Amino acid sequence: MKIELTVEYNDGTTKEVDAVFADFVAFERTWNRSVTKFEEELRLTDLAWLAWHSEKRTRKTSEAFEPNWIESVSTITIRENEEGNGTDPLVPTQPIG
């Protein structure tokens, strides 16, 4: 389970960020919402939080989500990965079985 994101910052720099299982678990614990509901209702805040949490988890940022980190972001997009499942966070990234 992974969402591949591209974060573009206000200064024009971009960064590729992968939200992985640990980020999804943290999301569910923090927001008390299941990631399985992403198909029904995926919010911009959700994508931003996942990108930020991944950056925080990997120690690539020490900024708080709000207001510092979120105010530095221009846009976040979901990347298509090689398997073509970049837009569906619930599709496994590894073959099962």
Buried (B, 14 or more C-beta within 10 A) or exposed (E): BBBBBBBBEEEEEEEEBBBBEEBBEBBEEEEEEEBEEBEEEBEEEBBBBBBBBBBBBEEEBEBEBEEEBBEBBEEBEBEEBEEEBBEEBEEEBEEEE
